[in-house]
Amino acid sequence: MRIYQSEDYKAMSRRAANIISAQVIYKPDCVLGLATGGTPVGTYKQLVDWYKEGDLSFAEVRSVNLDEYLGLSPHHEQSYRYFMQSNLFDHIDIKPENTHVLNGLAKDPQAECAAYNKLIQDLGGIDLQLLGMGHNGHIAFNEPGDDFGLETHLVTLTDRTIDANTRFFDSRDDVPRQALSMGIKNIMNARRILMVVSGEDKAEAVLKAFAGPVTKEVPASVLQLHPDVTLVADKAALSKLVEAGVSVCG
Ligand SMILES: N[C@@H]1[C@@H](O)[C@H](O)[C@@H](COP(=O)(O)O)O[C@@H]1O
């Protein structure tokens, strides 16, 4: 595992964008696994800037997103499809038909999940999976206690995740209680993983995930078993890991 420490959020975003852009330049038709949440917003902004400057093209890139709220239409402002359109897809040359986000309105969620697993397989697997991390160590919507062997599945969100995501909605009651999410197995099958984390409030989760035991109670801890993980984080998020004596690259 490589751990890169960046001075602040902006530097973290730039470094993460650099890794994604290198992947796209190396393999223009690569499959990118993409993430939502506040943390990757700066990374996407940097990629859009480089695209606009003519340094990068996504014309052949295929993408699969990690998760989607159940019950939200793609046009709902808090749906993850809407997030991806407004933060990335609408501003770059990726072909709409090459972008894939789970359908939150699927009548048969189980069938939607099974089809998504098949889609990932048909695309040839994920070359680079971008991840954020929740305060309880969740990745995508894999919550503490979820089985590491799961593929895409229907998830019931924990109170902590609902609390954390309330900031994006008018009220807590508006936050969906369920979501469709890639499972840990899909994520672990990605050839490379890039996690972005920012802020002091994530320092404890980073410590547990990367220096604690591998346990279902901290879903991100499973990444210790993946052969190609890069963690890009700011100083604040790495503070407890560094205190614990784990060495990081500058
Ligand atoms: N499903 C998403 C995750 O993919 C994301 O990593 C997490 C952290 O988000 P943030 O980056 O806003 O802290 O939030 C949501 O729960």
PDBQT file of the ligand as one rigid body, heavy atoms in Angstrom, charges set to zero:
ROOT
HETATM    1  N1  LIG A 301     -21.829   6.235  -0.339  1.00  0.00    +0.000 N 
HETATM    2  C1  LIG A 301     -20.984   7.338  -0.055  1.00  0.00    +0.000 C 
HETATM    3  C2  LIG A 301     -19.559   6.835   0.068  1.00  0.00    +0.000 C 
HETATM    4  O1  LIG A 301     -19.127   6.327  -1.175  1.00  0.00    +0.000 OA
HETATM    5  C3  LIG A 301     -18.656   7.956   0.554  1.00  0.00    +0.000 C 
HETATM    6  O2  LIG A 301     -17.330   7.517   0.597  1.00  0.00    +0.000 OA
HETATM    7  C4  LIG A 301     -19.110   8.425   1.908  1.00  0.00    +0.000 C 
HETATM    8  C5  LIG A 301     -18.233   9.504   2.507  1.00  0.00    +0.000 C 
HETATM    9  O3  LIG A 301     -18.575  10.728   1.962  1.00  0.00    +0.000 OA
HETATM   10  P1  LIG A 301     -17.797  12.083   2.193  1.00  0.00    +0.000 P 
HETATM   11  O4  LIG A 301     -16.703  12.087   1.207  1.00  0.00    +0.000 OA
HETATM   12  O5  LIG A 301     -18.829  13.142   1.899  1.00  0.00    +0.000 OA
HETATM   13  O6  LIG A 301     -17.337  12.101   3.596  1.00  0.00    +0.000 OA
HETATM   14  O7  LIG A 301     -20.432   8.937   1.764  1.00  0.00    +0.000 OA
HETATM   15  C6  LIG A 301     -21.432   8.111   1.181  1.00  0.00    +0.000 C 
HETATM   16  O8  LIG A 301     -21.946   7.301   2.170  1.00  0.00    +0.000 OA
ENDROOT
TORSDOF 0
